[in-house]
Amino acid sequence: LIYTGKQFMTALRTRAVLVTMLLYAVHAAVWLCFDEVFAVWALQSVSVVGLAVQEKSIGLAHAISGVGMLFLQLFAYPALDKSVGSRRAFQITIGILAPTCALMPWTNLLASGSIIFLWICVGTLMALKSAMGTGGMAAINLMINNASDPKSVGSINGLSASIAAASRLVAPTLGCSTYAWSLNNGMPFPLNFHFVFLVLGLVCVGMVVATQVWLDRTIDIRRKAR
């Protein structure tokens, strides 16, 4: 137990472990924040900025997003990770998630037109959000395991989950409060209702940059195999 404790503290001083744990927490916050803000935004009238949908339509949007999640988990991600490694897979999936977040509020321009075309666009973006978010989560979990010493990997994963839970606790309040501010500040784009979605996109870009700057290709290899 003493040896394992020492390994755990040593792991916490490792840059790869700290970076991957932080990325896990930020990713978890982005994902939940998007879902919460999307629900508030989509329910608002078209004249205000939203999609004027009913509550059941929010459930439909999330059901559609589940299709993308299922497809990625079963087919796309395993092949992607095997082909390019977890680090590059994270960069690809989160890199696609960034414009997906930023593009969602633009569907407000379609809300007064064809409802079918609107839902094709919203459904596509929601499916992409879930698929890329799931891919990013899978990649970051693999990188946390690879960065950790085998003797402390369980403790590191537990701590990562706890930090991510804390970020999920803060994300909805922070996201919805910021969204409310953007509706009432009277400012033009990008500080209007687009603001939260743009910030989420920029945070995704920041995560991609962080993996490029602070992690190298050794993160794709399990510690015991190095």
Sequence and secondary structure as in RCSB ss.txt:
>XXXX:A:sequence
LIYTGKQFMTALRTRAVLVTMLLYAVHAAVWLCFDEVFAVWALQSVSVVGLAVQEKSIGLAHAISGVGMLFLQLF
AYPALDKSVGSRRAFQITIGILAPTCALMPWTNLLASGSIIFLWICVGTLMALKSAMGTGGMAAINLMINNASDP
KSVGSINGLSASIAAASRLVAPTLGCSTYAWSLNNGMPFPLNFHFVFLVLGLVCVGMVVATQVWLDRTIDIRRKA
R
>XXXX:A:secstr
 HHHHHHHHHHHT HHHHHHHHHHHHHHHHHHHHHHHHHHHHHS TTTTS    HHHHHHHHHHHHHHHHHIIII
IHHHHHHHH HHHHHHHHHHHHHHHHHHGGGGGGGTTS HHHHHHHHHHHHHHHHHHHHHHHHHHHHHHHHHS T
TTHHHHHHHHHHHHHHHHHHHHHHHHHHHHHHHHS   TTSSTTHHHHHHHHHHHHHHHHHHHH  GGGGS GGG
 
